[in-house]
Amino acid sequence: MTLARRLLRTKPTERIVAEGGHGEGGELRRTMSLWQLTLFSVGATLGTGIFVILGQAVPKAGPAVVLAFVLAAVTALFSALSYAELAGTIPVSGSSYSYAYATLGELVAWVCGWCLMLEYAVSVAAVAVGWGEYLNAFLRAVFGFALPDAITRSPGQDGGVVNVAAVVIVLLATWLLLHGASESAKANAFFVLIKIAVLLFFCAVTFTAFRSGNLAPFAPMGVAGITAAASQVFFSYIGFDAASTAGEEAKNPKRDLPLAIILSLAIVTAVYVLVALAAVGAMPYTSFEAGGTEASLAHVADLAAGATWPGLIVSFGAVVAIASVVLTVMYGQTRILFAMSRDGLIPRVFQRVDPRRQVPVANTLIVAAFVSVLAGLVPLGQLAEATSIGTLFAFAIVNVGVLVLRYRSPELPRSFRTPLFPATPVLGAVLCVVVMAGLAGVTWLAFGLWMLAGLVCYFLYGYGHSRLNAEVE
């Protein structure tokens, strides 16, 4: 078999599904319900972005930032529908990595998995880095003291030595993950309900100061302003695919995974639109500082109430939001690595399952160690921004995968079918490319270097250890 044919060889869908849940030494346990899967995706999506994003997006669109959130949601919806179809057809832990393996071949699957490593590991480290700052803001306001900069900031930041706070939140998430998927899902559900309650509290407070005059002019920067803001807030929707990484621990994956993906996107969109409307109705758009955290939700809540206690509650919500994101994204990372290891593309240690806990313990500890080092010692900077381009690349692959699988295997049982086929996946892929094209050149450079490193790793290890390639030796 030629090199090109080996690289483009696909893994049969039936085989991918049959291997689901099986690891070295044990099996994953199916414990997650539709409700828990939905909240897993909400937990990964509804992060700190909404707590600060308005301060950056409102100056671009004015009150029409509400439409920007809707436009971004529609953009995400095309990819979400494609994810829903493939999650119901191939309900395994690998998410878009496994979908690519079944439709576009091993090399594309590896590239997709490598992108997901960037998305998950680096993004969770970046989120964890900010936890210390939010925690300090809360502690300072409530108790009048703050933790030293030396342990809440990374080297390179003012006064930073080791970001111990970031390491602590990663270790707390690791402790939960080691107790099992069911326990992690319960903890995440608790976190998600708290942060949704905090955001609804924000809306209740700010609607008391709502003034219709603040919505005029509604779109001062026109359509261009709305689209610019939509591109920025689009990244607040990334994470809806988290449920797809739980395919091997869901009780009824073929039914529940598609529903969880769509429901989570609907919930997040409703919350975002409501929060945006409340914020711009309570404060004139000209009062939002361009790129300033001064116009964060906590600041808006304080102005609306004429007091400081609402901002404290909103700040607490941001602290909880980070904890939820760290937990769910780390979970997704370990399950994708589990699937890649089972295929032989990365070392076998990542697929070992503890027979008592029924979780990949070694995998979880390795991920925790790597993320802790990143969060505690490395100023992430532009690398963190490159996570968005990796995510969009994975989204585009999923959309293409739906097209390929529909034409190649129309007979496969599908619990969910993407509506308006083939327009939906085509538009999903095109919109992902459009958003990617608008990213900064330095982001593309970081992405290119990451892809180059990934290809080196594949040809040095993955190609030679691939189980699929070993079968044709």
WOFEN-V273675 format. One record per backbone hydrogen bond with DSSP energy under -1.0 kcal/mol. CO is the residue of the C=O (numbers start at 1). NH is the residue of the N-H. If there is no record, write none. Layout:
# WOFEN-V273675
CO	NH
CO	NH
This chain:
# WOFEN-V273675
2	6
3	7
4	8
7	107
9	106
12	16
13	17
14	18
15	19
17	20
19	22
21	28
24	353
26	23
29	31
32	251
33	37
34	38
35	39
36	40
37	41
38	42
39	43
40	44
41	45
42	46
45	47
49	52
49	53
51	297
53	56
53	57
54	58
57	61
58	62
61	64
62	65
63	66
64	68
65	69
66	70
67	71
68	72
69	73
70	74
71	75
72	76
73	77
74	78
76	80
77	81
78	82
79	83
80	84
81	85
82	86
83	87
84	88
85	89
86	90
90	92
94	97
95	99
96	100
97	101
98	102
100	104
100	105
101	11
105	109
106	110
107	111
108	112
109	113
110	114
111	115
112	116
113	117
114	118
115	119
116	120
117	121
120	124
121	125
122	126
123	127
124	128
125	129
126	130
128	131
130	134
131	135
132	136
133	137
134	138
135	139
136	140
137	141
138	142
139	143
148	151
149	153
150	161
150	162
151	165
154	157
157	160
162	164
163	167
164	168
165	169
166	170
167	171
168	172
169	173
170	174
171	175
172	176
173	177
174	178
177	180
180	184
181	185
182	186
183	187
184	188
185	189
186	190
187	191
188	192
189	193
190	194
191	195
192	196
193	197
194	198
195	199
196	200
197	201
198	202
199	203
200	204
201	205
202	206
203	207
206	209
211	214
212	215
213	216
218	64
219	222
221	225
222	226
223	227
224	228
225	229
226	230
227	231
228	232
229	233
230	234
233	236
234	237
237	240
239	242
241	244
242	245
243	246
246	249
249	31
249	32
252	256
253	257
255	259
256	260
257	261
258	262
259	263
260	264
261	265
262	266
263	267
264	268
265	269
266	270
267	271
268	272
269	273
270	274
271	275
272	276
273	277
274	278
275	279
276	280
277	281
278	282
279	283
281	211
284	287
285	288
289	292
292	295
293	296
296	300
297	301
298	302
299	303
300	304
301	305
302	306
302	307
308	312
309	313
310	314
311	315
312	316
313	317
314	318
315	319
316	320
317	321
318	322
319	323
320	324
321	325
322	326
323	327
324	328
325	329
326	330
327	331
328	332
329	333
330	334
331	335
332	336
333	337
334	338
335	339
336	340
337	341
338	342
339	343
340	345
341	344
343	467
347	350
348	351
351	24
354	358
359	354
359	361
360	364
361	365
362	366
363	367
364	368
365	369
366	370
367	371
368	372
369	373
370	374
371	375
372	376
373	377
374	378
376	163
380	383
382	386
384	387
385	388
386	390
387	391
388	392
389	393
390	394
391	395
392	396
393	397
394	398
395	399
396	400
397	401
398	402
399	403
400	404
401	405
402	406
403	407
404	408
405	409
409	412
420	423
420	424
422	426
423	427
424	428
425	429
426	430
427	431
428	432
429	433
430	434
431	435
432	436
433	437
436	439
440	444
441	445
442	446
443	447
444	448
445	449
446	450
447	451
448	452
449	453
450	454
451	455
452	456
453	457
454	458
455	459
456	460
457	461
457	462
458	463
461	465
462	466
466	470
467	471
469	472
470	473
